Amino acid sequence: MRKSALAVYASDASHTRGRRVFEPPAPTRSEFQRDRDRIVHSSAFRRLVYKTQVFLNHEGDMFRTRLTHSLEVAQVARSIARPLGLDEDLVEAIALAHDLGHTPFGHAGQDALHDCMRHYGGFEHNMQSLRVVDALEQRYADFDGLNLTYETREGILKHCSATNARLIEAREPGGIARRFLDPSQPSPSLEAQLCNLADSIAYNAHDIDDGVRSGLLTEAQLEEVPLFSVYRRATLAQHPHLQAAPKRWLYATLREMLSAQIYDVIETTQAQLRAHAPDSADAVRRLPLLVRFSDAMHQQAVELKRALFANLYRHPVVEDTTGRAKQVIQALFAYYFTAQQDMPADFAVRAAQAQSQDEQARVVADFIAGMTDRYALRAHQRLTGVHIMDGALTVYQ
């Protein structure tokens, strides 16, 4: 299937709202292709390979990491973007960048770092992803960050507190934070909306796979989840020989489940687009969210997420390892906040030049958020003499 022409409501790289620092156009690439390439070559993107999705990086070579998750989000998003006539390069750029600011140890690390930063402005991983592409990457001679287009940055900032939105708005009046403050412009581009939903579709599916692989999620538990069980039964009815091959029926079931969700999003979004008839990307921003599941599929996805929380994310083994991970983040923050000179030179210099404790704490948070799981564990062991992950999950399939 050839790449489709852009629809009138799609983001158009030739009419981008531009970059914060002007650059002449590239001779062979669109502006969104250029964004994607900068993201792929960034240090933060490479570090995602050693950052937790659900299971800590050292717990098994076959579990998802933030990098493989980002690739799966990009694949799902592009599968939906093409039939909708959206810009696939922008979709891919947003998908690959959306977790660049995530801490080590997944959501446990994020929660722990937010607690550490509670009195210094807090920590939001979406804001941190924006900080990475706007300031923390140091690869270009004429500007900090990656100098991405407005449209890619808009998609990266999926969620934002009102406090942070006001800070961004003060720097960029009418910019990417406007939708969090102005009820008349409630939505980002369709490409950004799509990546947000693709994120959820991808991690629901791959967390089932990793949960079963770990031995923590059982067939009986999954049988109680309608979105999974209906496709499992259909798969086994069509291929009864797979009953004796659990990995293969699991993969086949997940593939059917993913396809059903993707087709549902396409059909539902097409109906929304017909109903609202936006005639430009800017018109989309003045409408409610248009990229969505049908009501029935949304309810099934909610039930699946509820089951994953109950049976996987809150499993005692997972909670034990994530509890230890929080201790690592808290110990590292406490140490480096009082010994800022022990951070790598670029962070130490920034901390020394900071004008307030809030700014110093933000430098420490930047340093810790950029760590991989194993870097954080090694730093913690070096500083405390404790190998905190002894006895963590060791059962794989």
ZATOR-677402 format. One record per residue: residue in three letters; x, y, z negated of N, C-alpha, C in turn. Coordinates in steps of 0.1 Angstrom, whole numbers, plus 5000, padded with zeros to 4 digits. Each point is the difference from the previous one (the first is absolute). Layout:
ALAXYZXYZXYZ...
***
This chain:
MET500849885000499250125000500950125000ARG499850095010500850125001499650114989LYS500950084997499750114990498950095006SER499050024992498850085005500350154999ALA499250075008500150155000499550054987LEU500550124996499550054987498650055002ALA499249984989498650055000500150154996VAL498950085002500150144998500150034985TYR499649914991500150024986501449954994ALA500849955008501349954995501050114998SER501049984992501150094999500949995013ASP500450115005500750015012501450054997ALA501149925003501350054997500450125008SER499450025011500350125008499450134994HIS499049984991499450124993500149994985THR501249944995500249994986500050144994ARG499650004987500150134992501550034997GLY500949915004501450044999500749954988ARG501350044999500949964989500350124992ARG500449984987500350124992501150085005VAL501049935005501150075007500049975015PHE499950105008499949985014501149925006GLU499749915009501049925008499449995014PRO500950025010499549985014499649865002PRO499149975009499549875002501049905005ALA499949884997500949895005499749985015PRO501049975008499749985014499349875004THR500149904991499449875004499049944990ARG499850074989499149954990498950104996SER498849964997499050094994500450044986GLU499450104995500350054986499749894990PHE498949925002499749904991501049885001GLN500449975012501149895001501250054993ARG500450125001501150064994499949984984ASP498850034995499849984986500249864996ARG499449915007500249854997501449965000ASP500850055010501449965000500850054989ARG499750134996500750054988499749924987ILE498749964999499649924988500849875000VAL500049935011500749875001501550014997HIS500650115003501450024998500350064986SER499050034992500350064988500549904989SER500750054990500549924989498949954992ALA499050084998498849964992499349885006PHE499950005013499349895007500849874998ARG501350005001500849884998499949954986ARG499950094990499949954987498749934996LEU499050025009498749934997500149855000VAL501149955007500149855001500349944986TYR500550084991500349954986499150064990LYS498850045004499050054990498849925000THR499549984988498949914997498750045007GLN499349905004498650015004499149964988VAL500049874997499349954988501149924992PHE500749915006501049924993501450075001LEU500750014989501350075000500949935011ASN500950095005500849965011500849874998HIS500549984988500849894997499249874998GLU498750005001499249894996499849905012GLY500450035012499849915011500350075013ASP500649935009500450065013498850025009MET498949924998498950005009498950104996PHE500050064988499050104996500150135008ARG498950075001500050135007500850104992THR500650095007500750124994499350125005ARG500350124996499550125005500250025015LEU501249955004500350015015499149915008THR499949874996499149915008498650055000HIS499650054988498650054999499850115010SER501050105000499850115009499949965015LEU500849895004499949955013498749945003GLU499449934990498749945002498950105001VAL500150114992499150115001500050065014ALA501250025005500250065014499349915010GLN500249874999499449905010498550014999VAL499450004988498650004999499550145006ALA500650104996499650145005500050015015ARG501149955006500150015014498949925007SER499749884994499049925006498650075001ILE499850094990498750075000500150135008ALA501250065000500250135007499750005015ARG500549895006499949995015498650005005PRO499149914995498650015006499350134996LEU500450074989499450124997500650125008GLY501049985007500650115008500850094991LEU500649964989500850084992501550005004ASP500850094994501450005003500749894992GLU500549895007500649894993501350044994ASP500850095006501250034995499950084987LEU499050094999499750074987499649904990VAL499149905003499649904991501149924995GLU500949965008501249934996500950084991ALA500250135003500950084992499450024986ILE498750024999499450024986500149864993ALA499749895006500049874994501449974994LEU501050035008501349964996500650104989ALA499450124999500550094990499150014987HIS498949935000499150034989500549964986ASP500949915000500549954987501550044998LEU500550105007501450034999500450054986GLY499050064993500350054986499649914989HIS499749875004499649914989501249964992THR499749994987501149964990500449855002PRO501149964993500249864999498949944991PHE499749875001499149924992498550045003GLY499750055012498750025004499250104991HIS498749974998499250094992500450004986ALA500649904995500450004986501150114998GLY500950015010501150105000499450145001GLN499050015009499450135002499350054987ASP499349914993499350034988500950044989ALA501149924999501050034990500750145002LEU500350035013500750125003499050124998HIS498749985003499050104997500050034985ASP500049904992500050024985501250084996CYS501249965005501250084997499950145004MET499350035011499950135005498850084996ARG499249944991498750064996500150154996HIS501150034993500250144995500850095010TYR500349945011500850075010499450005014GLY498750005001499350005012499549875006GLY500349894993499549875004500749955012PHE499649885005500649935011498949945008GLU499950035013499149945010500849955011HIS499849875004500949955010499750065014ASN498750045002499850075013500750135001MET500050084989500850124999501549975002GLN500449894994501449975001500449965015SER499149935007500349975014500150135008LEU499250104997500150135006501350064997ARG500549994987501250064996501249935007VAL499949885003501049925007500250065014VAL498950025007500150045014500250155001ASP499650084990500250145000501350054995ALA500649934990501250054994501149904996LEU499649884996501049914994500949935010GLU499549975012500949955010500950115005GLN501349975000501050095004500849955012ARG499450015012500649945012500250115011TYR499550124999500150095011500750134996ALA500750065009500850124997499250124997ASP498850025006499350134999498850004990PHE499749894994498949994991500149884990ASP499450024989499849884991498849925004GLY500049874996498949915004500149965015LEU498949955005499949955014499350105009ASN499550114995499350105008498949945009LEU499149924994499049945008498950095004THR499249965009498850085004499050014989TYR499250105002498850024991499249884999GLU499749945011499149885001500549884992THR501349985001500649884993500050034985ARG500350124996500150044986498650004994GLU499050045008498650004995499649854997GLY500449915009499649864997500849944989ILE501250044997500849954989499350044986LEU499450125000499450054988498649954999LYS499849874997498749944999499250054988HIS500650024989499350054988500950114994CYS499350094992500850114995499150064988SER500650024989499350074989499850145004ALA499050074994499750145003501250084996THR500749974989501250084996501149995011ASN500349885005501049995010499550065013ALA498749995003499550065013500250154999ARG499850064989500150154999501550045002LEU500949924995501450025001500450005015ILE499549895007500349995014499450115008GLU498750044997499350105007500750144998ALA500650024989500750134998501250015009ARG500749885003501150005009499650005014GLU498849935003499549985014498650045001PRO499750135000498550045000499349945012GLY498949934998499349945010500649875006GLY500949944992500849895004499449874996ILE500949904998499549864998499249984987ALA500150094991499349984987498650075000ARG499750075011498850085000498749914998ARG500049885005498849914999499749964986PHE501050014991499849964986499450124992LEU499950125006499650124994498850065006ASP499849985013498950065008499049905004PRO498850014994498949905004499650015014SER500350115007499650015014500949925010GLN501249964994500949925008500449884992PRO499149904999500249894990500949895005SER500349995013500649885006501350035007PRO500949905001501250015008499649955014SER501049995008499849945014499549864999LEU499449965012499649865000501149904999GLU501250045005501249914998500349984985ALA500050114993500250004985499049914993GLN498750035004498949924994500249855002LEU500449975013500249865003501249934992CYS501150074999501149944992499649984986ASN499250084994499649984986499149884999LEU499149975009499249885000500949885003ALA500950015010500849895004500949954989ASP500450104991500849974988499349904991SER498750034998499249914992499849865006ILE499750005013499749885007501349914999ALA501250065003501249925000500349944986TYR500050094990500449944987499049914994ASN498750015003499149904995500449865006ALA500350005013500349875007501349944995HIS501150085000501349954997500149974985ASP499250074991500149964986499349874997ILE499049965008499549874999501149905004ASP500650025011501149915004501149984989ASP500550124995501049994990499549944987GLY498750034997499549954987499949845001VAL499549955011500049855002501449955000ARG500950065007501449955001500649994986SER499750104992500650004986499449904991GLY498949945004499349914991499150064990LEU499950145000499150074990498650025005LEU499849995013498650015005499649875006THR498849954995499649865003498950005011GLU499949885006499049985010498650024994ALA499849964988498750014993499650154998GLN501050084996499850144999499650075013LEU500749965010499750065013498749965006GLU499549884996498849955005498850094995GLU500250074989499050094994500050135007VAL500950035009500050135007499449985014PRO498850065002499349985013500850045012LEU500750115000500850045012501049895004PHE500549934990501049905003499349865003SER499149964991499449875001499349975013VAL499350105005499249985013501049965011TYR501150065001501049975011500849884997ARG500249974987500649874997499249885004ARG498750014997499149895003499949995016ALA499950115006499950005015501249945006THR501250034994501349955005500149854999LEU499649954988500049864997499049925008ALA498850065003499049945008500549985014GLN500750105005500549995014501349925001HIS500849994989501349935000500149924987PRO499249894999499949924988501449944996HIS500949985010501349944996500850104992LEU499750135000500750094992499849994985GLN499049924996499749984986501249954992ALA500849925008501249944994501350095002ALA499850115006501150105002499650134995PRO500150024986499550134994500650135005LYS501349995004500650135005499450045013ARG499749905008499550035014498550054999TRP499249934992498650054999500050144993LEU500950024991500150144994500350105010TYR501049985008500450095011498950025010ALA499449895004498950015009498850084995THR499749984987498950074993500350154999LEU501250034996500450144999500050075014ARG500449935010499950065014498650035004GLU499149914997498650025003499450124992MET500450004987499550114991500550135005LEU501350015004500550135005499350045012SER499849915010499350035012498650054998ALA499349944991498750044997499950154994GLN501050034991500150134995500350105011ILE501049975008500450095010498950035010TYR499349905004498850025010498950084993ASP499849974987499050084993500450154999VAL501250034998500450144999499950065014ILE500449935010499850065014498650035003GLU499149904998498650025003499350114992THR500350004987499450104991500550145003THR501350015003500650135003499550055013GLN499849925010499550045013498650054998ALA499249944992498650054997500150134993GLN500950024991500150134993500450115010LEU500949975009500550095010498850045009ARG499249915004498950035009499050094992ALA499849974987499050084993500550144997HIS501350024998500550134996500650085012ALA500449925010500550065013501050114998PRO501149984993501150104999500650025014ASP500350125003500650035013501550045000SER500649984988501450034998500549944987ALA501350004998500649964988499650094988ASP499950135003499750104990498549984996ALA499149965009498649984997499949884990VAL500949905002500049894991500250044985ARG500950104998500350054987498950074993ARG499050045007498850064994498949914997LEU500249875003499049904999500349914988PRO499049924995500449904990500849895006LEU500649914992500849905005499349915010LEU500549985011499449925011500549865002VAL501349984996500649865001499649934988ARG499249905002499449934988499549865003PHE499849924990499349875001498550025001SER499349905005498650004998499749994985ASP498850034996499649994986500349854995ALA499649905008500149864996501549964998MET500850045010501449974999500750074989HIS499650134997500650074989499749934987GLN498849954998499649934988500949884998GLN500249925011500849885000501450044996ALA500550105006501450044997500250044985VAL499050074995500050044986500049874991GLU499249905003500049884993501349935000LEU500650005012501349945002501150074991LYS500050135000500950074992499849984985ARG498749994996499749974986500549864996ALA499949905009500549874997501550004999LEU500750075009501550014999500550064987PHE499350114996500350064987499949904989ALA498849935000499849914989500949884999ASN500349945012500749875001501550015003LEU500450125006501450015004500750114993TYR499650135003500750114994500050004985ARG499049954994499949994985500349864995HIS500649925008500449864996501150024989PRO500049924989501050024990501450005005VAL500349925010501449995005500450135007VAL499050055008500350135007500150114990GLU499150014990500050104990501350004992ASP500549884997501249984993501250075007THR500149975013501150055008499850155002THR498850055003499850145002500250074986GLY499749944989500250064987501550024998ARG500849915004501450014999500650115009ALA499450005012500450115010499750144994LYS498950024994499750134994501150034989GLN500449904993501150034990501250055007VAL500349945011501250045008499950155004ILE498950035006499850145004500150104989GLN499349964989500050094988501450024994ALA500849894999501450014995500950085009LEU499849985013500850085010499750144999PHE498850044999499650145000500650064987ALA499849934989500550064987501550025000TYR500749915006501450015001500550115009TYR499550005012500550105010499550144997PHE498950014993499550144996500950074990THR500749924992500950054990501549995005ALA500249925011501449995005499950025015GLN499650125004499850035014501350005008GLN501150024994501349995006500349865005ASP499349904995500449865004499249965012MET499150085005499449975013501050025011PRO499749955012500950025012500250155001ALA501150045007500450145000498950105005ASP499349965011499150095006498850034990PHE499649894993498950024990500550084988ALA501349974995500550074989500250155003VAL500450035012500150155004498650064999ARG499149945006498650065000499550024986ALA500249904991499650014986500750124993ALA501350015003500750114994499650145005GLN499550005012499550135005498550034997ALA499349904994498650024997499850114990GLN498950075002499750124992499149974988SER499549884999499149964989500149854997GLN499549964989499949864997499149935010ASP498950065004499249945010500849975013GLU500850095004500849975012501049904998GLN500649994988501049904997499349865000ALA498850004994499349874999499649955014ARG499750105009499649965014501249945007VAL501250054998501249945006500249864995VAL499849984987500249864995498949915006ALA498850055001498949925007500449975014ASP500550105007500449975014501149895001PHE500950004991501149904999499449864998ILE499149994989499549874997499049955010ALA499250095006499049965010500749945012GLY501250055003500749955012500849874998MET500049954987500749884998499249885006THR500849905003499449875003499849924987ASP499249895001499949924988501349964994ARG500849945009501349944994501050114996TYR500050125006500850114995499550044986ALA498750014998499550044987500349904990LEU499949875003500349894991501550004996ARG500850025010501550014997500450124992ALA499450115003500350124992499549984985HIS498849944999499549984986500949904993GLN500449905006500949904994501450064996ARG500550095009501250064997499950104988LEU498950074999499850094989499649944987THR499349895000499549944988500649874996GLY500749935010500549874997499049895000VAL498750035004498949915000499649965014HIS499949875003499549965013498549974997ILE499250115003498649994995499149915007MET500449955012499149925008500349854998ASP500849964990500149864997498749944997GLY499749885005498749944998498850055008ALA500350095009498950045009499649895010LEU499050035008499449915009501149925008THR499949875000501049925007499349895008VAL498750005001499349895007499650055014TYR500549945011499750045013499549875008GLN499450035011499649895009500750025014
***
